[in-house]
Amino acid sequence: RLQTQRHLLDSINTSIAEHISVKDRDGAYIFVNPAFAAAVGLPPQSVLGRKDDNLFDTGIARITAELDRQVLQHDRPVERSILLEIAGRLRYLQVSKSPFLDDEGATIGVVSVARDITELMEAQQRRNQAVMNTIRALSNTVEAVDPYLSGHSRKLERVSSALARRLGCSDGEVQTLQIAANLSQIGKLSVPSAILTKAERLSPDEQRIMRQHIEQAENILSELDFGLPIREVLLQMH
């Protein structure tokens, strides 16, 4: 029975595409499956006893060491996406790490499972780029209606993105600002062209109509779900 179970586990371990490994508390590998060994270009036995700084560049070794430290310190799983170079190509890996326990339940190491999500991430990036291209095309349409807006939205996107990154905002927050900047003037599609193109100072009533373009933007975007708080950002702009 034990031989049958061992054979079954070996078959699963050999055929599975995920990179599976086990380290001791000092960070030395005590087990790797064939997928992990193939990814680093070494036979499985040659990986055993090595540490991450012998297999990966300094940046990746530092990230994995920090994830291992969190697992060992808190005795709980952690998960993170990382980007690293494998066989000369950048790959995105979804890494899950959990405590490796002995028979008494004490943590004696770290179990890692890494899944290659490169194709998924690249597809997401293509979708995001397509969305941004569509939004920028819409922004150009708005600016074509208002002669005073030439290049305004792209400048606003660049400035707000730079400020957000300097402030340490997340990628999602930066993307929110980029989209909101490009859609910040979309409400002007509802403003009469006579007001948009007027060279003289606007009357109080015309100013009131012009200032309504933010509320109009909310109405225009109310049926669109960006998965980000775009409408909230636009309403807060003024």
TIDOLO-503570 format. One record per residue (C-alpha): x, y, z; residue number from 0; residue in one letter. Coordinates in steps of 0.2 Angstrom, whole numbers, plus 5000, padded with zeros to 4 digits. Layout:
N
@px:X | py:Y | pz:Z | i:NUM | aa:a
...
This chain:
238
@px:5000 | py:5000 | pz:5000 | i:0 | aa:r
@px:5014 | py:5012 | pz:5004 | i:1 | aa:l
@px:5023 | py:5008 | pz:4988 | i:2 | aa:q
@px:5007 | py:5011 | pz:4978 | i:3 | aa:t
@px:5004 | py:5028 | pz:4987 | i:4 | aa:q
@px:5022 | py:5033 | pz:4985 | i:5 | aa:r
@px:5021 | py:5029 | pz:4966 | i:6 | aa:h
@px:5004 | py:5039 | pz:4965 | i:7 | aa:l
@px:5012 | py:5054 | pz:4973 | i:8 | aa:l
@px:5028 | py:5053 | pz:4962 | i:9 | aa:d
@px:5017 | py:5052 | pz:4947 | i:10 | aa:s
@px:5007 | py:5068 | pz:4952 | i:11 | aa:i
@px:5023 | py:5077 | pz:4957 | i:12 | aa:n
@px:5032 | py:5073 | pz:4940 | i:13 | aa:t
@px:5017 | py:5078 | pz:4930 | i:14 | aa:s
@px:5011 | py:5094 | pz:4939 | i:15 | aa:i
@px:5015 | py:5110 | pz:4930 | i:16 | aa:a
@px:5017 | py:5121 | pz:4946 | i:17 | aa:e
@px:5034 | py:5123 | pz:4954 | i:18 | aa:h
@px:5034 | py:5115 | pz:4971 | i:19 | aa:i
@px:5048 | py:5116 | pz:4984 | i:20 | aa:s
@px:5051 | py:5114 | pz:5002 | i:21 | aa:v
@px:5065 | py:5123 | pz:5012 | i:22 | aa:k
@px:5071 | py:5121 | pz:5030 | i:23 | aa:d
@px:5071 | py:5135 | pz:5042 | i:24 | aa:r
@px:5088 | py:5141 | pz:5036 | i:25 | aa:d
@px:5081 | py:5143 | pz:5018 | i:26 | aa:g
@px:5090 | py:5128 | pz:5011 | i:27 | aa:a
@px:5080 | py:5118 | pz:4998 | i:28 | aa:y
@px:5076 | py:5100 | pz:5005 | i:29 | aa:i
@px:5064 | py:5096 | pz:4991 | i:30 | aa:f
@px:5060 | py:5102 | pz:4973 | i:31 | aa:v
@px:5048 | py:5094 | pz:4960 | i:32 | aa:n
@px:5054 | py:5092 | pz:4942 | i:33 | aa:p
@px:5045 | py:5108 | pz:4936 | i:34 | aa:a
@px:5054 | py:5119 | pz:4948 | i:35 | aa:f
@px:5071 | py:5111 | pz:4944 | i:36 | aa:a
@px:5067 | py:5113 | pz:4925 | i:37 | aa:a
@px:5063 | py:5131 | pz:4928 | i:38 | aa:a
@px:5080 | py:5135 | pz:4936 | i:39 | aa:v
@px:5089 | py:5124 | pz:4923 | i:40 | aa:g
@px:5096 | py:5111 | pz:4935 | i:41 | aa:l
@px:5093 | py:5092 | pz:4940 | i:42 | aa:p
@px:5082 | py:5091 | pz:4955 | i:43 | aa:p
@px:5096 | py:5084 | pz:4966 | i:44 | aa:q
@px:5108 | py:5098 | pz:4961 | i:45 | aa:s
@px:5095 | py:5111 | pz:4969 | i:46 | aa:v
@px:5095 | py:5102 | pz:4986 | i:47 | aa:l
@px:5105 | py:5111 | pz:4999 | i:48 | aa:g
@px:5106 | py:5127 | pz:4989 | i:49 | aa:r
@px:5097 | py:5144 | pz:4994 | i:50 | aa:k
@px:5088 | py:5157 | pz:4983 | i:51 | aa:d
@px:5104 | py:5168 | pz:4982 | i:52 | aa:d
@px:5112 | py:5153 | pz:4973 | i:53 | aa:n
@px:5098 | py:5151 | pz:4961 | i:54 | aa:l
@px:5090 | py:5169 | pz:4958 | i:55 | aa:f
@px:5096 | py:5187 | pz:4956 | i:56 | aa:d
@px:5097 | py:5197 | pz:4972 | i:57 | aa:t
@px:5080 | py:5206 | pz:4970 | i:58 | aa:g
@px:5071 | py:5189 | pz:4968 | i:59 | aa:i
@px:5081 | py:5181 | pz:4982 | i:60 | aa:a
@px:5077 | py:5196 | pz:4994 | i:61 | aa:r
@px:5058 | py:5195 | pz:4990 | i:62 | aa:i
@px:5057 | py:5176 | pz:4993 | i:63 | aa:t
@px:5067 | py:5178 | pz:5009 | i:64 | aa:a
@px:5055 | py:5191 | pz:5015 | i:65 | aa:e
@px:5040 | py:5180 | pz:5011 | i:66 | aa:l
@px:5048 | py:5165 | pz:5020 | i:67 | aa:d
@px:5051 | py:5176 | pz:5035 | i:68 | aa:r
@px:5033 | py:5181 | pz:5036 | i:69 | aa:q
@px:5028 | py:5162 | pz:5035 | i:70 | aa:v
@px:5040 | py:5157 | pz:5049 | i:71 | aa:l
@px:5036 | py:5172 | pz:5060 | i:72 | aa:q
@px:5017 | py:5171 | pz:5059 | i:73 | aa:h
@px:5015 | py:5153 | pz:5056 | i:74 | aa:d
@px:5002 | py:5157 | pz:5042 | i:75 | aa:r
@px:5002 | py:5156 | pz:5023 | i:76 | aa:p
@px:5006 | py:5171 | pz:5012 | i:77 | aa:v
@px:5004 | py:5174 | pz:4993 | i:78 | aa:e
@px:5011 | py:5186 | pz:4981 | i:79 | aa:r
@px:5014 | py:5189 | pz:4962 | i:80 | aa:s
@px:5032 | py:5191 | pz:4957 | i:81 | aa:i
@px:5041 | py:5194 | pz:4941 | i:82 | aa:l
@px:5057 | py:5185 | pz:4937 | i:83 | aa:l
@px:5068 | py:5180 | pz:4922 | i:84 | aa:e
@px:5067 | py:5161 | pz:4918 | i:85 | aa:i
@px:5077 | py:5154 | pz:4903 | i:86 | aa:a
@px:5080 | py:5172 | pz:4896 | i:87 | aa:g
@px:5061 | py:5177 | pz:4897 | i:88 | aa:r
@px:5052 | py:5187 | pz:4910 | i:89 | aa:l
@px:5038 | py:5177 | pz:4918 | i:90 | aa:r
@px:5025 | py:5181 | pz:4931 | i:91 | aa:y
@px:5023 | py:5169 | pz:4945 | i:92 | aa:l
@px:5009 | py:5168 | pz:4958 | i:93 | aa:q
@px:5018 | py:5161 | pz:4973 | i:94 | aa:v
@px:5009 | py:5153 | pz:4988 | i:95 | aa:s
@px:5020 | py:5149 | pz:5004 | i:96 | aa:k
@px:5014 | py:5139 | pz:5019 | i:97 | aa:s
@px:5022 | py:5132 | pz:5035 | i:98 | aa:p
@px:5030 | py:5115 | pz:5033 | i:99 | aa:f
@px:5025 | py:5105 | pz:5049 | i:100 | aa:l
@px:5033 | py:5090 | pz:5058 | i:101 | aa:d
@px:5023 | py:5076 | pz:5066 | i:102 | aa:d
@px:5021 | py:5087 | pz:5082 | i:103 | aa:e
@px:5014 | py:5102 | pz:5072 | i:104 | aa:g
@px:5030 | py:5113 | pz:5074 | i:105 | aa:a
@px:5035 | py:5123 | pz:5059 | i:106 | aa:t
@px:5051 | py:5116 | pz:5052 | i:107 | aa:i
@px:5052 | py:5125 | pz:5035 | i:108 | aa:g
@px:5042 | py:5133 | pz:5021 | i:109 | aa:v
@px:5032 | py:5124 | pz:5007 | i:110 | aa:v
@px:5031 | py:5135 | pz:4991 | i:111 | aa:s
@px:5019 | py:5132 | pz:4976 | i:112 | aa:v
@px:5022 | py:5144 | pz:4961 | i:113 | aa:a
@px:5010 | py:5145 | pz:4946 | i:114 | aa:r
@px:5015 | py:5153 | pz:4930 | i:115 | aa:d
@px:5002 | py:5166 | pz:4926 | i:116 | aa:i
@px:5012 | py:5175 | pz:4912 | i:117 | aa:t
@px:4999 | py:5172 | pz:4899 | i:118 | aa:e
@px:4985 | py:5178 | pz:4910 | i:119 | aa:l
@px:4995 | py:5194 | pz:4915 | i:120 | aa:m
@px:4999 | py:5198 | pz:4897 | i:121 | aa:e
@px:4981 | py:5196 | pz:4892 | i:122 | aa:a
@px:4976 | py:5207 | pz:4906 | i:123 | aa:q
@px:4989 | py:5220 | pz:4901 | i:124 | aa:q
@px:4982 | py:5220 | pz:4883 | i:125 | aa:r
@px:4964 | py:5222 | pz:4889 | i:126 | aa:r
@px:4970 | py:5237 | pz:4900 | i:127 | aa:n
@px:4979 | py:5245 | pz:4885 | i:128 | aa:q
@px:4964 | py:5243 | pz:4874 | i:129 | aa:a
@px:4953 | py:5251 | pz:4887 | i:130 | aa:v
@px:4965 | py:5265 | pz:4889 | i:131 | aa:m
@px:4967 | py:5268 | pz:4870 | i:132 | aa:n
@px:4948 | py:5269 | pz:4869 | i:133 | aa:t
@px:4947 | py:5281 | pz:4883 | i:134 | aa:i
@px:4960 | py:5292 | pz:4875 | i:135 | aa:r
@px:4951 | py:5292 | pz:4859 | i:136 | aa:a
@px:4935 | py:5298 | pz:4868 | i:137 | aa:l
@px:4946 | py:5311 | pz:4876 | i:138 | aa:s
@px:4952 | py:5317 | pz:4859 | i:139 | aa:n
@px:4934 | py:5318 | pz:4853 | i:140 | aa:t
@px:4929 | py:5329 | pz:4868 | i:141 | aa:v
@px:4945 | py:5340 | pz:4865 | i:142 | aa:e
@px:4940 | py:5342 | pz:4847 | i:143 | aa:a
@px:4924 | py:5350 | pz:4852 | i:144 | aa:v
@px:4932 | py:5362 | pz:4864 | i:145 | aa:d
@px:4946 | py:5372 | pz:4856 | i:146 | aa:p
@px:4953 | py:5377 | pz:4873 | i:147 | aa:y
@px:4956 | py:5359 | pz:4879 | i:148 | aa:l
@px:4970 | py:5354 | pz:4866 | i:149 | aa:s
@px:4981 | py:5342 | pz:4875 | i:150 | aa:g
@px:4974 | py:5346 | pz:4892 | i:151 | aa:h
@px:4968 | py:5328 | pz:4897 | i:152 | aa:s
@px:4985 | py:5320 | pz:4893 | i:153 | aa:r
@px:4994 | py:5333 | pz:4902 | i:154 | aa:k
@px:4983 | py:5330 | pz:4917 | i:155 | aa:l
@px:4986 | py:5311 | pz:4916 | i:156 | aa:e
@px:5005 | py:5314 | pz:4916 | i:157 | aa:r
@px:5005 | py:5326 | pz:4931 | i:158 | aa:v
@px:4992 | py:5316 | pz:4941 | i:159 | aa:s
@px:5001 | py:5300 | pz:4938 | i:160 | aa:s
@px:5018 | py:5307 | pz:4943 | i:161 | aa:a
@px:5011 | py:5314 | pz:4959 | i:162 | aa:l
@px:5002 | py:5298 | pz:4963 | i:163 | aa:a
@px:5018 | py:5288 | pz:4961 | i:164 | aa:r
@px:5028 | py:5300 | pz:4971 | i:165 | aa:r
@px:5015 | py:5299 | pz:4985 | i:166 | aa:l
@px:5017 | py:5280 | pz:4985 | i:167 | aa:g
@px:5000 | py:5276 | pz:4978 | i:168 | aa:c
@px:4996 | py:5258 | pz:4972 | i:169 | aa:s
@px:4995 | py:5253 | pz:4954 | i:170 | aa:d
@px:4976 | py:5253 | pz:4955 | i:171 | aa:g
@px:4975 | py:5271 | pz:4962 | i:172 | aa:e
@px:4987 | py:5277 | pz:4948 | i:173 | aa:v
@px:4976 | py:5268 | pz:4935 | i:174 | aa:q
@px:4961 | py:5276 | pz:4943 | i:175 | aa:t
@px:4969 | py:5294 | pz:4941 | i:176 | aa:l
@px:4974 | py:5290 | pz:4923 | i:177 | aa:q
@px:4957 | py:5285 | pz:4917 | i:178 | aa:i
@px:4949 | py:5299 | pz:4927 | i:179 | aa:a
@px:4961 | py:5312 | pz:4920 | i:180 | aa:a
@px:4956 | py:5307 | pz:4902 | i:181 | aa:n
@px:4938 | py:5307 | pz:4906 | i:182 | aa:l
@px:4938 | py:5323 | pz:4916 | i:183 | aa:s
@px:4931 | py:5334 | pz:4902 | i:184 | aa:q
@px:4918 | py:5321 | pz:4895 | i:185 | aa:i
@px:4904 | py:5331 | pz:4903 | i:186 | aa:g
@px:4907 | py:5345 | pz:4891 | i:187 | aa:k
@px:4899 | py:5335 | pz:4877 | i:188 | aa:l
@px:4883 | py:5341 | pz:4885 | i:189 | aa:s
@px:4888 | py:5360 | pz:4885 | i:190 | aa:v
@px:4882 | py:5370 | pz:4871 | i:191 | aa:p
@px:4896 | py:5374 | pz:4858 | i:192 | aa:s
@px:4892 | py:5392 | pz:4859 | i:193 | aa:a
@px:4898 | py:5392 | pz:4877 | i:194 | aa:i
@px:4913 | py:5381 | pz:4874 | i:195 | aa:l
@px:4920 | py:5392 | pz:4860 | i:196 | aa:t
@px:4915 | py:5409 | pz:4867 | i:197 | aa:k
@px:4930 | py:5420 | pz:4867 | i:198 | aa:a
@px:4923 | py:5433 | pz:4879 | i:199 | aa:e
@px:4920 | py:5431 | pz:4897 | i:200 | aa:r
@px:4906 | py:5419 | pz:4902 | i:201 | aa:l
@px:4890 | py:5427 | pz:4909 | i:202 | aa:s
@px:4885 | py:5420 | pz:4927 | i:203 | aa:p
@px:4872 | py:5409 | pz:4919 | i:204 | aa:d
@px:4885 | py:5402 | pz:4906 | i:205 | aa:e
@px:4897 | py:5399 | pz:4920 | i:206 | aa:q
@px:4883 | py:5389 | pz:4929 | i:207 | aa:r
@px:4880 | py:5379 | pz:4914 | i:208 | aa:i
@px:4899 | py:5376 | pz:4911 | i:209 | aa:m
@px:4901 | py:5370 | pz:4929 | i:210 | aa:r
@px:4888 | py:5357 | pz:4927 | i:211 | aa:q
@px:4900 | py:5347 | pz:4916 | i:212 | aa:h
@px:4906 | py:5337 | pz:4931 | i:213 | aa:i
@px:4888 | py:5331 | pz:4935 | i:214 | aa:e
@px:4885 | py:5328 | pz:4917 | i:215 | aa:q
@px:4901 | py:5317 | pz:4917 | i:216 | aa:a
@px:4893 | py:5307 | pz:4931 | i:217 | aa:e
@px:4877 | py:5304 | pz:4921 | i:218 | aa:n
@px:4887 | py:5299 | pz:4905 | i:219 | aa:i
@px:4898 | py:5286 | pz:4915 | i:220 | aa:l
@px:4884 | py:5280 | pz:4926 | i:221 | aa:s
@px:4881 | py:5264 | pz:4916 | i:222 | aa:e
@px:4900 | py:5260 | pz:4914 | i:223 | aa:l
@px:4909 | py:5248 | pz:4927 | i:224 | aa:d
@px:4927 | py:5251 | pz:4927 | i:225 | aa:f
@px:4930 | py:5241 | pz:4942 | i:226 | aa:g
@px:4938 | py:5257 | pz:4949 | i:227 | aa:l
@px:4931 | py:5272 | pz:4958 | i:228 | aa:p
@px:4931 | py:5283 | pz:4942 | i:229 | aa:i
@px:4915 | py:5293 | pz:4945 | i:230 | aa:r
@px:4919 | py:5296 | pz:4963 | i:231 | aa:e
@px:4936 | py:5304 | pz:4958 | i:232 | aa:v
@px:4928 | py:5315 | pz:4944 | i:233 | aa:l
@px:4915 | py:5321 | pz:4957 | i:234 | aa:l
@px:4929 | py:5326 | pz:4969 | i:235 | aa:q
@px:4939 | py:5335 | pz:4955 | i:236 | aa:m
@px:4931 | py:5352 | pz:4958 | i:237 | aa:h
